[in-house]
Amino acid sequence: MTNAEATTSTDRTGTGKAEAVPAHNPEAERLHTLLEPAVLANRLYLEDVSIHIAGANRVVHVVVDLPQEETGGVSLDVIAEISRTLSDVLDNDPSTDSRPYDLEVSSPGVGRPLTEERHWHRARGRLVTVNVIQDDNVTGRIQSVDGGGVTLVPELAAKKGMKPKQGEPVKLPFDRIRSGKVEIEFSRLEEAGLENDNGPSEEA
């Protein structure tokens, strides 16, 4: 199961609307460095660390993902386990300030834009729409990914009520791709002639 999110809280005091700390905040970067070894030790990838301020509290939001060579999503059990591990690391952080914190650990959902090569690897087999630089957008299923770009099997428009037809595979170099997004599907990948090795759909 995906759409996994678990929250571990310690010493919750104070109330108030959470305010995001600006990107590239030194404290968020410090926590990224602090937490990354524990995440890697659990065969996960540390996607992001952000901090939000809620009254007298800090909310530390950590996003973890599977390595790029794996398909599928991060299970709820894995999220719960890594939450406990990261909570222990934060509890023993010698450089932390005195404010209590809430820890939120989640995995990326399908709403995450595909902007890095590893994102495309993780989306292998999925139907995506690609924003192509100086060209029309392309919708197709990711057939393969390498250092040069992404190979898609395009889905061609069909009459209403009919299944989309597949076009010939097309290779899109990374330098022509602005971004991409995964399309939510309700049909099985096998119907498109591709193996369903990407596990259950990830929800944001």
N, C-alpha and C positions, 0 to 999 in steps of 0.2 A: 504494500500500500504506500502511496506517496501522499502529497499534500501534508507532509509530516511536519509537525511543529510541537515542541515541548517547551515548557517554561520552568525554570528553577529560580526560586526567589530566596533571598536572605535578608533578614532585618528590614522588612518593608515598613517604612515610615514616611510620613509626608504625603501630600496629595498635590495634584496640579496637572495641568496639561503638559504632555511631553513635548519638548522642543528638540529638534534635531541639532546635533553638533555639526558644524560645517565639514564638508568632505575634506579628506587629507588632514584631518585633525591629528596633531602629534600624539595625543593620548590614544586615539583609535589605532594609529599606526603602531604604537608601542604594544598595545594589547594584541594586535595581529601577530607581531613577532613573538610575544609571550605564549600565545595559544597555539600557534601553528605546529610546533613539535608534537603536542598531544593529539592534534587532529591527524597529522600524518601517521603517527604511531597506530592509529585506528583505521588506517587504509582509507582515509577520506581526504578531500581537498578543501582547504579553507578559502571559500569564495569571497567573503567580505566580513568585516567587523565595523559596526557603527555604534555610536553612543547617542542616546537621547536623554535629556534632563527632564525629570518630572518632580517638581518641588525640590525636596531634599534628597531625592533618589536619583541614581543613574540607571538607565535601562541599557544594558549591553546586548546588542542584537548580533548574533553570529549566524552566518549562512555557510553551511557545509554541503559538499557535493561528492559524488563518487568520482574516482579517477577517470580521465577521459577515455581510457581504453575499455571501460565498462559501460554497459547499457542498463536501463532500468532506473529506478529511483531509490532514494534513501528511505529505508523502512522506519516506521515509528519506533520500533525497538532500538534500532541503531541511534536514532535521534535522542531517545531517552538515555541511552548509555553514554553517548558523548556529552550530553548535558551534565550528567553527574561528574564526568571526568573534568570538564572545563570549569565547573563550579569549584571543584577542589583546587584547581590551579589558581583561580581568582582569589579564593579564600586565603591562599598562601602567597599572594603577590606582595613582595616586600616594598614595592614602590607605589602601591595604591594609596589614594587619599582616604579620608575618614568617612566619606559618604557611603551609605549602604547601596546595594545594587540589586537589580532584578536581571536575571540572565534569560534571554530568549534565544533558542536555537531552532533554526528551520532549514529546509532545503529549498532550492530554487524551484519555482513552478514553471508551467509552460508559458507564462506571461513574460519570462525573462527574455529580453532581446538577445539574439545571437550575434555577439560582437567580437568574440575571441575565437581562435581556432579550436580551443578545447570545447567551447559551446557547440560547435558544429559536430565534433566527434561524438559528443554526448547525445546529439539528436539524430544519429544515424538511424535510418529506417522511418523517420517521421516525415509527415507532410509539412512543408514549410513554404512561406512566402518570402521571397528575397527581394530586398530593395537594391536594385542594380544602379550603379552610378552612370548617369547619362544614357539610360536605356529603360525599357519597360520593366515593371516588376515581373518576376517569374515565380509561379507556384508549381511545386513538384516535390517528389519524395527523395530524400537524401540517399543516394546509392553508395557513395564513398567520399572520404575526405583524406587529403594528403597535404603536404606542405605547400603545394601550389594553389589549392583551391578546393571547391566543392563540386562534385558531380551529381546532378539532379536528373531524375526521370520526370519530365514535365507532365502535368495533367492538363489536357486540352479541353476546352469548353465543349459540352455536349448538350443535346436537346433536353428540355426539362423532363425529369423523371427517368433519364437514362444515366448510366454510370459514365463518369469522365473517361476519356480515352487517354492512353499514355503515348507521349511523343518519344523521339529518340533522345538518349541521354545527352546532356549538355554540361560542359565543364565551365564553371564560373571561377576565374582567378580571384583570390582574396582582394587584390587591389581594385577590383571592379565592384566589390560588395560593400555597400554602406552598412547594412544590418539585415537581419532576418528575424522571423518569428515563427514559432510552431503553431500550426493550425489544429484546433481541437477536433478530433474525429470520433465518430460513434460507430463506424464500420471497422471491421477487422482488417489488419494490414495484409493478411493472406489474400483478401479479395483483390488487392492491387498487384498480386503476383510477387510480393516480397515477404520474406520471413519476418515474423513478429518477434524480434529479439530485443525489443526495446522496453519490455516490461510494461506495467500499467502506466496510464497517463499521469503526468505530474500536474497538479493544480497549484495556482498561486496561493 
